[in-house]
Amino acid sequence: MATTHDPIRQTVAARVEARGLSLSAASCAIGRNPAYLQQYLTRRSPRRLGEDERLRLAMLLDVDERELGAREPWSPPAVTEADLPY
């Protein structure tokens, strides 16, 4: 598999290999064409995994989606009693 300095691509390559899968099999398992992950890793196309592909790949590789580029979810700031106007 290709070596890269991109931590997301490194995670994908390492986890696919650790699972004993080929890139082709993993691509098909997430509903894409057989060359999808190979192109993602070596040609860097697409630049980022789409939401659906990222979710399916995270499930297939048993990793947190954030390791594959998902952003932290937004949440409102915590409100304490000291913040309340009364």
C-alpha positions as CSV (number, residue, x, y, z in Angstrom):
1,M,0.0,0.0,0.0
2,A,1.1,3.6,-0.6
3,T,3.0,5.5,2.0
4,T,1.7,8.9,2.8
5,H,2.2,11.7,5.4
6,D,-1.5,12.3,5.6
7,P,-2.7,10.8,9.0
8,I,-6.2,9.9,7.7
9,R,-4.8,8.1,4.7
10,Q,-2.2,6.3,6.9
11,T,-5.1,5.2,9.2
12,V,-7.1,3.9,6.3
13,A,-4.1,2.0,4.8
14,A,-3.1,0.5,8.1
15,R,-6.5,-0.5,9.2
16,V,-7.4,-2.1,5.8
17,E,-4.2,-4.1,6.0
18,A,-4.7,-5.0,9.7
19,R,-8.2,-6.4,8.8
20,G,-6.6,-8.5,6.1
21,L,-8.6,-6.8,3.4
22,S,-7.6,-5.6,-0.1
23,L,-8.3,-2.0,-1.0
24,S,-10.6,-3.4,-3.7
25,A,-12.6,-5.5,-1.3
26,A,-12.8,-2.6,1.2
27,S,-14.0,-0.3,-1.6
28,C,-16.7,-2.7,-2.6
29,A,-17.7,-3.2,1.0
30,I,-18.5,0.5,1.3
31,G,-20.5,0.6,-1.9
32,R,-17.9,2.1,-4.2
33,N,-16.1,0.9,-7.3
34,P,-13.1,-1.5,-6.7
35,A,-10.5,1.2,-7.4
36,Y,-12.0,3.9,-5.0
37,L,-9.7,3.4,-2.0
38,Q,-6.6,2.8,-4.1
39,Q,-7.3,6.1,-5.9
40,Y,-8.0,7.9,-2.6
41,L,-4.7,6.7,-1.2
42,T,-2.4,7.0,-4.2
43,R,-3.9,9.7,-6.4
44,R,-5.4,11.6,-3.4
45,S,-8.8,11.6,-5.2
46,P,-11.2,12.3,-3.7
47,R,-9.5,14.9,-1.5
48,R,-11.7,13.9,1.4
49,L,-14.0,10.9,2.0
50,G,-17.6,11.7,1.6
51,E,-19.9,11.5,4.7
52,D,-21.5,8.2,3.6
53,E,-18.2,6.6,2.6
54,R,-16.5,7.8,5.8
55,L,-19.3,6.3,8.0
56,R,-19.3,2.9,6.2
57,L,-15.5,2.8,6.2
58,A,-15.3,3.6,9.9
59,M,-17.8,0.8,10.6
60,L,-15.9,-1.6,8.4
61,L,-12.5,-0.7,9.9
62,D,-13.9,-0.4,13.5
63,V,-12.5,3.1,14.0
64,D,-14.0,6.4,15.2
65,E,-15.2,8.5,12.3
66,R,-13.1,11.4,13.5
67,E,-10.0,9.3,12.7
68,L,-11.2,9.4,9.1
69,G,-11.7,13.1,9.0
70,A,-15.1,13.7,10.6
71,R,-15.1,17.0,12.5
72,E,-16.0,17.2,16.2
73,P,-19.7,17.6,16.6
74,W,-20.9,21.1,17.6
75,S,-22.5,21.5,20.9
76,P,-23.7,24.6,22.8
77,P,-21.5,25.9,25.6
78,A,-22.2,24.6,29.0
79,V,-24.2,26.9,31.2
80,T,-23.6,27.0,34.9
81,E,-25.7,28.6,37.7
82,A,-23.2,31.5,37.7
83,D,-24.1,32.3,34.1
84,L,-27.8,32.6,34.8
85,P,-29.2,36.2,35.1
86,Y,-31.1,35.6,38.3
